[in-house]
Amino acid sequence: MLANKQALFDIRMQKRLTQKDLALASGLSERTINTYESDIDNLRNARYKNVEKVANALGVSVDEIFLSTVSEKPKQNQTA
């Protein structure tokens, strides 16, 4: 969904969850959630299983945690 260091935080906020809520729902520690939210590199280096647990708890795909809604590439003009 968002490709910046706020990605996980923003998704969690949209779902109106605290870090504690997400930790309980994902089976991870609150500290782990905080670590993932504080630095995108921590999230990128996380075990896939853990990212999958977070995604499932949030009801989103793993891709949504890493992909931006704002493309880094310019959109091509689509004319009919």
Long-range contacts (C-beta under 8 A, 24 or more apart in sequence): 1-60, 1-64, 1-65, 1-67, 1-68, 1-69, 2-68, 2-69, 3-66, 3-67, 3-68, 3-70, 3-72, 4-40, 4-68, 5-37, 5-38, 5-39, 5-40, 6-37, 7-40, 7-43, 7-65, 7-66, 8-33, 8-36, 8-37, 8-43, 8-54, 8-65, 9-37, 11-58, 11-60, 11-64, 11-65, 12-37, 12-58, 15-58, 15-59, 17-58, 22-54, 22-57, 22-58, 25-57, 25-58, 26-50, 26-53, 26-54, 26-56, 26-57, 27-53, 28-53, 28-54
